[in-house]
Amino acid sequence: MTADDEITDHASRVLQKRGAGLLLHATSLPGPYGIGDLGAAARDWIDLLARAGQSWWQMLPLSAIGYGDSPYQPVSSFAGNWLLISPADLLAVGLVHENELAVPDFAADYVDYPAVRAFKQRLLQTVYANFDPRASEELRQHYARFLEQEQHWLEEYTLFQALSDRYEGASYLTWPAELLHREEAALAEARRQLTPEIEQIRLAQFLVYSQAERLKEYAHEQGIQLIGDLPFFVSPDSCDAWANPELFLLDEQLRPKFVAGVPPDYFSAEGQLWGNPVFDWEALRETGYQWNINRIRALLQHVDLIRLDHFRGFAAAWHVPAGAPSALSGEWVTGPGSDFFNVVQRELGSLPFIAEDLGVITDDVNELRDRFQLPGTRVLQFAFDGDPANPYLPQNFNQNSVVYTGTHDNNTTRGWFRSLSAEERLPIYQLLQRADISETEIAPLFLEQAWSSVAMLSIAPLQDLLNLGEEARMNTPGSCEGNWRWRCTTDLLSESAFQSLQKLTTMEKR
């Protein structure tokens, strides 16, 4: 068996049996603290999934968020989102007392990010003051191990975040030149001046990492596996770009020469201009892709399987000249291709990935996915353009795929269906062999289509299981406002919906 054969053999077994699960970001979980977190609400959610016969929970990226509160614009590929730290779990280990919590009266159905951020910052200041006098010996030892194991990214990130706070969130490109260009004396002096702030940020990272670690253990105890999400690009204002400028196509002032985007597609007639710096793949190849591999390893500490966002970028990515008014002037630039996945396989011993192969997909993308037998992504909402060869039609699926009713970028299935014209609904009626369908019926029918398909894994956003409308949409691509805020309230989690899901899952042997 050749090395490539071994890769294919392992990758084909990523999804070893028919399974099912739900898509819900941790921020959307119910609870009293203004945002979902990695504590009791997440464990209750896992219990609910287990009772409904599910085997997977898929989340969005868990990285520390930056611009627009988007999990796909993280300030670091390694740092965890400290807003997900559970106050209740801090209470349980004695790092904060009930009378020190002072929880504001948060809205239950959406995340007010400024208010949550202020609350969690105050809480973490209290925890920082309490850690030395209150932390158990076991917790101290755990913290010491964390500092040692995560040093390769932690020191850069904590300094970056402390400097970002000092300069009130201004882009690092506007910092003093000696800090922008990372002069050793200037960095050392900044570390000295910002020592208390750095130590507090470091402790927050330990808390989110340790809570995520315990959550993964709990999920496994309940028979649930976790799917994480790895953004392809990094944020333009990130520790990744500041600490590793040699890995990106930047000019002498460390500004991007090109930025990422996509040409016109399903979501936008003019394409999308994301603005992320693009990788210098030759520089990454010369390092053995070590930064990328470290990034994958960091996420695998907290999940079992990784959705590779924008998988097509590994074949070719859309590079737009910096300063262009839209994405229309971009061009496809070849990515690392098979070489990347060969190296990852050698380093990790496996390829625990789902390929998010959506958007403008060309033959080279399909060939790369299929060479390594990575499960592809099929989204039912994309199936109805009238083309019988459309890859998102259930009859065109293959087993090695993951089917979704919709994703975090789609409208809810009910909201999407409601927006369609009578003519646009005709292919849906044809597939479902119905003369007419009401908007209350479409989401349950799509779940049945997904669960009964040949795809090895079927996933639905919780919003579709609960048959919610457009008001429950998580993200609208191309829109910078109002995204990532939706939360599920406890009263929405009806027992009947999960009983129906359990029945469907059993019937379809998932």
N, C-alpha and C positions, 0 to 999 in steps of 0.2 A: 504493500500500500504506500503510495507517495504521500508527501507532506500535504499536497492539495486534497488528496483523497481523504486524509484524516480530518482535514478541516470540514469538508463536505459531510463526512460521516457524523461528526459531532454536531454541526450546525443543524442538520436535518432532525436532530433529536431535541432541539430546544423546546418544542411543543410536542411532548411525547404522547399525549392523549387528549381527547376532546375536553375542552374546558370552557368556562364562562365566567364573566365578572362584570363589574361596574366601573365606570370612569367618574371619579369625583376628586377634585383637588382638596388637599387638607385644609386650605383656607375656608372652604365652603361647608365644613362640618358645623353642626349646631353647638351652642354652648354660651355661657354668660360673659365671655371675655372679649367680645367684639370681633373675633376671628376664630376660625377653627384652629386646632392645635394638635400636637402629637401625644396628648395625654388621654384622659378618660373618654372624651368624645370619639377619638380615633379607635380606642379599644372597643367601645360600644358599637361603632360602625363595623368593625371586624366581626364582632359577635353576630350582628345582623346579617352580614354576608354569609357567614358560616351556616346560620339557621336557614337561609334561603338556598343552600346547596351550591353557593358560588365557590370558586377556587382562586379567583384573582381580584385584586384591587389595583386599578391604575390611577396614578396621580400625575400632575404636572410637575415641572422641575421644582426641586426643593431648595434651590440656591437662594442666597441673599438677593433680594430684589432691588432694582434701581429705578431707572426712568419709567414713568407711567405705571409703577407698581407691577410691571409685567414679569412673570417668572421666566420669560424668554429674553429678558434684558438684565441678566444678573450682574452684580458688581464684582462677582468672583465665581469661577467655575467650581471652586472647592468649598467656600464658606456656605454654611447652612443659613436658611432664612430664620433669623432669630425671633421674628414675629410669631413663629410656630411653637415657641417654647410654652409649655403648659404651666400656668400658674398653680393649678391644683397639684401637679406633681412636685413642684417646688415646696408647696405646703407639706406634702407627704414626707419629704426628706428633711424637713425642718429648716430649710434655707430662708423661709419667710413665714411669719405668723399671720393668722387671720386678721388681726388688728392692723397689720402693715399693708394689707392688700388694696383697700380703697378702690373697688371696681366701679367705674363710671356706669351710667345707665345707657348701655350701648343698644343700637338698633339690632334686632335679631335676624333680619333678612338680607342685610348687605354689610360689607366691610367698609367702615369709615377709616381709611388708612391713616390719615393724620392723627385722628383721635387714638387709634390703636397703638400707633407708634409712640405717641407721648406717654400712654399708659404703660407700655412695656419698657420704655426707657426708665421711667421712675421705678418700676418693679425691679429691673436689673441693677439699678444703683443700690437699692436696698439689699438685694441678694449679694452683691459684691461686698458691701459693708459687713454682711452677716457670715460670709463664707469662712473666714478664719476662725471666729469663735464657735461656729455651729456645725461645720461640716464634720461628718464622721470620718474615721480613719480610712474606711473602705472607699469613701467618696474621694478623699485626698489622694489615695493611691491610684484610683481610676483617673483622676485629673492629671497626675504626673505622667501616667502612661500615654494619655492623649497628647500632652505637650511634646513628648518625645516622638510619638508616631507621626504626628501631623506637622512637624516643624518645617517640612519642605515647602509648605504653602502658608502656614499660619503666621509666621513672622512678617512676611510681605503684606499679607492681607490686613493684619491688625494695624500696621503702620499706615497703610493706604487709607483705611477707614478713619483712623484718628486724624489724619491730615485732611481728609474730605470733610470731616466735622469741623475742623479748625477753619477751613475756608468756606464754610456754610454751604457745602454741596456743590460748589463750583467745579466745573470740569478740571481734571488734573492737567489738561493742556494749558490752563491759565495760571497754574501754580508758578512760584518763582523758578527761574531757569535751572538753578542748582538742584531743585527737587524734581522738576520735570525730567532732567537728564540724569538723575540718580547719582549725583556726586557723593562719594562715600562719606566725606566729612559732614555734608549737609544731612544725610540720612541718619548718621550717628547722633548728631545734635538734635534732630527731630525726635528720635527715639528717647533721648534723655529728657527732653522737655515734656513729652507726651506719655511718660511712663504710666501714670495712673489710668489714663484713658485707654492705653493699649492693653493693660492688664484686665480692665473691665470688658473690653471687646473679646479678649482671649477667653475669659470665663464664659461669656455668652455663647461662644462657639462650642465650648465643651458641653454646655447644657443642651444645646440643640442636637449635637452629635450623639450624646448619651441617650437622650430621649428617643431619637430616631432608632438607635441601636436596640433599645428595649422594645420599641414598637415592632420591629422586624421579628424579634424573638417571640413576642406575643402572637403575631400573625401566624407564624409557623406552628405554634402550639394549637391554634384553632384550624389548621389546615388551609390557611390562606397564604398565597404568594403575592408579592408586591411587584408591580411594574412601575419603573421610574421613567424619566424623560430627560434626554440629554440634548440641549440646544446645540445646533451645529456651530453657530457663530458666537462671539462674545460681544458684550456691550461696548460701544465706543468709549464709554467712560467707566472703565473697569480696571480692577487690579491686574487682571490677566494681561491687558495691553500695556499698562504702565510698567509692570515688573518684567515683561518679556517682549519688548518692542522688536527684537530681532526675529520673532516668529510671525510677524505681520508685514504687509506691504505698506510701509510708512515712508514719509519723506524725511528730510534732515531735521525738520521741526517736530517730528514724531506724529504728524497728522496723516490720516489715511490718503494714499494715492488713489485708491478705489474703495468703494463701499458696496455692501451686499444688497441684493434685491432679487426680484423675479420679473420676467417679462409678463405681458398681459396674460391673465389666466381666469379661472372661474370667479375669483373674488374681485378682480379689478381690470378694467379695460385698458388702463395705462400701465399695468404692472404695479409692483409694490417696491418702494424705495425704503429699505430697512435702515440703512446708514451704518451698519456694523463694519468694522475693519475686516479685511479679508486676509486669509492665511498666506504666508510664504511657504508653500508646501515643500519646496526644495530645502529650505532651512530646517523644517520639521523632520524631513526624511533623514538629513544628516545626523540628527540627534537620536534616530531610531524611534521617532514619534513619542518620545518620553513624556512630554507634557500632555499629549492626548491620552496616553495610557494611564498616567497618574490621575487624570480627570475621570476616566472610566472607573478606575479602582475606587476612587473616593465615593462615587455614586453607588457602586456595588456593595459598599459597607451597609447600605440602608435599603436596598431593593434586590430582587432576584433576577429581574429581566429589564433590559433597557430599550425603550423606544428611541431609535436614532432619528431625531428630528431632521427634516430636510435631507434625507438620505441621498437624494440626487446630487448634492454637493460633493459627495465623495467621487462621483464620476465627472461632473463639471458644475461650476457655480457661475451665477450671473454677476459679473463684475461691472459696476457702473463708475465712470470717472467721478472723482470727488467734486462736488459742487454742481453736478448736473441737476436740472430741475425735476426730472422724473427718471424712471427706470428704463425708458424707451431707448436710451443711447447705450445701454449695456451690451455685453457680449459674453458668450459662454467661454469659460477658461477651465481647462482640464484640471481635475483634482487628483488625489493620490491613487485612486483606484485600488486594484488588487493588492498592490504592495502594502498599503495600509493594513488591510485585513489579514494578510499573511503575517505581518509583524505582531499585530494584536493577538492572533492565535498563538504564536510562539511564546509571547509574554504571559498571557492569561491562561492558556491551555484550553480556551473555549471561546465561542462567539455568542454570548447571551443577549442577542439583539433581535428587535423587530425593526424592519426597515419601513420608515414612513415615506413611502414612495408615491407621494401625491404631487399634484401640480403638473408642470410641463415635463412629461416623462418620455425620454428618448430610448432608443434601443440599447445604448451603452449602459443606462441605468438598470434596465431589466437584466442585461447580461451580468452585470456586477452582482446584483441581488441573487440571481440564480446560480452563479458560480459557487457562491458560498452557502447556498440553500437557506438564505435568511427569509423568515416569514415576511410576506408583503402585507400591505394595508389595503383593505377594501371598505369603502364608505357607501352605504346604500343611497344616501342623498345625491350622490354623483352619478347614479346609474341610468338616469332617464333622459338621455339626449336623443333617443330614437335609434341609436346604432345597436344592432343585435350583437356586435362584437365588443360592446362596452365592457371593460374589465370589471366594473363594479356591479354588473348584473349577477345575481347569485348563480345562474347556470354557467357562468364563465369563471367562477372561483376554482382554485385548486386547494388541496388540503393544507398545504404549507402557507397559510395566510391567516390574518386576523381581520374579522369583519366587525365594523362599527355601524350602528344606525346613524351616528353623526359623531363629530369630534368637538373639542373645545372651541374650534374656530367656526363651526357651523351654528346656524340657528338651531333651536330645538326642533325635533321632527314635526311637532304640532305647529310651531310657529312657521317653519319652512313651508309646510303643506298649505297653510292658510294664505301664504303670500303668492302661491302659484295661480296662474290663470286656468280657466277651464281647459284650454288646449294643452297646457303644460301638464295637467293631471292625467291626460289620456294614457300615456305609457305606464303610469302607475296602476291604473285600473286594469290594463292589459296584463301586467305581471301578476297582479293579485287576483285576477279573474273575477273582478267585481264590476258591476255596472255603475256603482257610485260608492263613495267612501266619505264619511263625515270627518271633520277635523279631530273629533274625540276618538276615532277608531284608528287613525293612521299610525300612531306610535306603537300601540300594542301589535298591530299587524307587521310593522317593521321588526319588532323584537322577535316575532315568530319566524320571519324570513331569515334573520341573522342566526337564530339558535338552531334552525332546521337545516342550515346550509352545510356544505362539506368542509368549510373552514374549521381548522382545529381549535381556534379560539374565537369566541364571540363576546363583544363588549358593547355595552350601551351606557351612555351618560345617565346618571341618576335622573336628570330632568326628563329623559324619555320614558324611563320606568314609571315615573310619577305623572306622566302625561301633561307636562307643564308647557306653557306657551312662551312667546318671545320674551316676556318679562324675565325669564330665567336664563337667558342667553349669557354665556360666560365671556365671550370675546367676539368683537366684530373686526376682522382684519382691515387694516387701512384707517381705522379710527383710533385716535389717541386718548379719548375720554370715555369714562364710564365702564371700562372693562375690568375683569378680574374681581368684581365686587360681590357677585351673587353668593348667597348663603342659603342653605337648607335649614328650615326651622324644624324643631322636633315634631310638631303636629303634622308636618307634611309626610313623615315617614310612616305611612299607613301600613298596618299589618297585612291588609288584604293585597296590596301591591306586591309585597315580598312573598306572600303565600302563592300568588299567581306565578311569580318568577321561579319559585321552587318547583312548582308543578311543571312549568315549561322546561326547566332544566333537566328534571328527571325524565320527562317524556322524550326529550331529544338526546338523552344519554350523554350529558355534558358534566 
